[in-house]
Amino acid sequence: MSLNTAHANNGVLIHAGEGILIFSDHVTIEFSGHSNGAMKGSKQGRVYLTTHRVIYNGKSETDALRSFSMPFVSMREVEVEQPVFGANYIKGKVQAQQNGNWEGEAKFKIVFKHGGAIDFGQAMLRAASIAQRNAGNAPPPPYTPPGGAWYAAPPPAYTPNPYNYGWVPGAAVFPEQPQPNTIYMHDSPPPYPGIVPGAAGYPYPPQQQQQHFAGGYPHPPASGAGYPMQAGFVGGPGAGYPNGNVAQGGYPQPGPSSGAMGFTAPPQPSK
């Protein structure tokens, strides 16, 4: 897991070749069993289940935790809880990625106050199981800051269940969808396994494999590349969300600020 590496302007930042399977707004996240100040307290925001990980984006512009990324291969003991009183939630343990802005291990709890915890949790468990199987004995890789700028993601990245997985719940359970102008992508492929094994251990959705990586997605790295490694942490987290007017749902409007890890902002459309 890495902190403040998965947000850009008013939205989420994903890898090239990564797809969003489920989106849920109005969730609350809590961490315990750690000493990182940014992870303390109850956080409110939105959560994404992708082909490779779980991503959280926070609502508060003043919170030190703006986003977090939990690759499936870094999670364990994940369970769905249905208390007699209170909303259903997902709990588990997550291990820090090297260079991921925190260290050690923490317990997490994602509360779905508007429903959907069971469906999200079941899909999450299925995806995590597949990813763990694809990973084999490889340990979770370190967080590697992607290079280059980021840009608006192509439609395959956010089309509801674009890969037709039968275990992904539909719009009847999760009717809300992320706005296209809140989904950004960079050129680097996922550095950890997902739900479909690809060349050199990099998973890519089946549509990309069948369509030769159409839709603006790059080709996988050369065979034998394995997980990318880095010598050390490059730079500090960028501002991510700019200061500006608050959009519907409490999320800030896009602006000229840099995104996670100091990426340059995408070009703004001409008026």
N, C-alpha and C positions, 0 to 999 in steps of 0.2 A: 504494500500500500504506500502511496505517496500523497503528500499534502500540497494543495495549491498548484497542481500541475494539469488540471483538466477543465479550466475555464478560460473564456475569451470574450471580452466585452460583456454583453448581456446573455451569454449562452455557454454551451458546452463545447469543449475542444476534444476531438477524437483523432485516432490514427487513420492513415490511409488504409482502406480496406476493411475498416471496422464498421459494423452496422448496429443501429439501435433497434432492439427487439421490443422493449417495453419502456414506456415513460409514465411516471406517476408524480403528480404535483402534490403539495401539501403533506409532506412527510416530516417527521421529527427524528433526528439522529442523536444518539448519546454514546459516548465512549467511557470506558472505565478501565482500571488496572494499568495506568500509564502516568507519566509525569509531564507530558507535553501541554503547555498552557493553551495552545490554540485549540486543542481537542477537548477542553473542559467545558462543561455546561451543556444545556440542551440546544440543538441547532435546528432551524426550520428552513426547508427548501424543497428541492425536487430531486428525484432519483431516476437514473437511467440504467436499464439492464441491456448491455451490448453483447456482441458476439465474443467478447474477450474479458469483460470485467463489469463491475458495478461502479457507477459514477454518481457523486452527489454534488450539486451546485447549491450554495446557500443564497438566501434572500438578503441578508443584512450586508450592507456595504461597509460596516464598521467592524464586522466580525473578523478575527484573525484567520479563521478557517473559511476560505471562500469556496474551496472545492476539495474533494479527495477522490482518489482512484484506487479501487480494490480489484486487482486482477484475480481471476478465479483461483489461480495457483498459489495465491498468498492467503487464502481463507481456509478455515477448518472448523469443525464442530458447529456447522450452520444448522439451525432449527427454526421452525415456525411455531410460535406460541399463541395460544388462544385463551387468554385469561377470562375468568368469569366476569370480572368487572374491568372495563377499559378496552381500548382498541387492540386488535391483534398486532403482533410485531414479529420481526425476524431478528434473531440473535446469533452470534457466533464469535469467533476469534480471528484476528487478522495480523499478519506479520509485516513489519516495515520492510520496504525495499531499500536496499543500500542507496544512498544519495537521495532518498525520498523525503527529506526535510523533517524526519523524525526517526527514532530508533526503538527497537524492541518489539513488543507485542501488546495488543489491546483487545478488549472485548467491545463489541459493538451491538447496538440495539436500534433497529429502524422501525418506527411506529407509523402505521398507516391509519390515520384518524378518519379518513374518508373511505376506508375499505380497500381491498385488493391485496392484503398481506399474504393470504394463502396462495392465491394465483401467482403473485410475483415470486413468493418464496419457492413454490414448486418448480417454476421455470428456472429460477436461479440455481436450485439444487441440481436440476437436470443439466444445465449448462456447465456448472462447476464440475460435475462428475465426468462429463465428456472432455472438458479441458484438462482435468487431472490425468485422465487416461492418455490423452494426446501428449502430455508433458513427459510421460515416462518417469524416469528417475532424475530428470533435470531439476535443479533447485530454482526457486524464483529468481529471475535476473534482477540486476540493479536498475534503478530508474535511470534512464538515459534521456537527457533533454534533447528533443528533436531540433534539427537545424532548419533554418529558413523561415519564411513567412507562413502564415496560415490564411485560409480563404474559406468562402462559403462552401459547405459540403454539397456534393451532387445528390440528387434525389434518392438513389439506392441506399444511402446511408441512413435515411430517416423514414422511408416508406414503411408503414405498419407491417411487420412480419414479412419482409420482402423475400425471404428465403423459404417461406411456406413450411416452417417447422410445425408439426402437429401439436407439440406440447406448449407452444406459445399462446397465451390467452388472447382473445380478439378484442374488438372495440366495445363489445357489450360489457366487458370487465374494466377496460381502461379506455374510455371514450376520448379523453384528452390526448392531444398529440402536440409535440414540440413544434413551435413555429419554425419554418425553414430559415428565417433570418436570425435564429438563435443557435444554429448548429454550424460549427466550424471544423475544419480539417487541416492537418499539416501533411507534409509529404512522406514522413517516416512511417513504415509499417509497424504493426504491433510487435514489440520485442518479447512477447510471451505467448504461450499457446492459447487458442480459443476453442470453439466448438467444431471446427473443421480443420484437419491437418493439411498443411500446405508444404511447399518446398522449403527445405532447411528448417523445418519446425515452425514456420510462420503460417498461421491459419488464415485462410481467406474464405469468404462465403461462397457457396456453390455457384451462385449466379456469376460471380467474377471468374471462376474457373471455367465456366461454360462459355462466357462471352469474352474471354481473353482480356479480362480486367477492363471492361468497358466502363464508361461513366466517370472517367477521370482518375481512376485508381491506378497506381503504379504497379509494375510487375514485382514479384517477390525477389528477395536477394538471391544471389547465386548460391548454388548447392554447396553445402558445407560451411556456410557462414555461421550457422548457429545463433546463439543469443548475442546481441551486440554488447560490448563491454566499454567502459569508459574509465579514464584515469581518476577522475574526481568530479565533484559537483561544479557545474559551470554556471556562475552567476547566481543571483538571488531571484526569488519569485517576483514577477512583475505585478503591476497594479491590478491587472485582470479587468475588474469592472471600473469604468470611468465614473467620475462624479457627474451627475446630470439629473435630468428629470426622471421621475419614477414611472415606469410603465405599468400596465395592468398586471395585477398579481404581486406588485411590490418589487419587480425586477427593474434595474436601471436601463435606460435607453442606450443604444450603441453610441460610441463616441471615438475620439482619436486615441484613446489610451492604449497602452500595450496590453497584451494578454498574459497568460501564464508563462512564467519563466522568461519574460522579456521579449516574446515574439512581437514582431511589428504588426500593427493593425492592418486588416485588409483594406483595399481601396474603397472609398465611399462612392456610391453612385452619383453621377453628375446631376444637377438640378436643371 
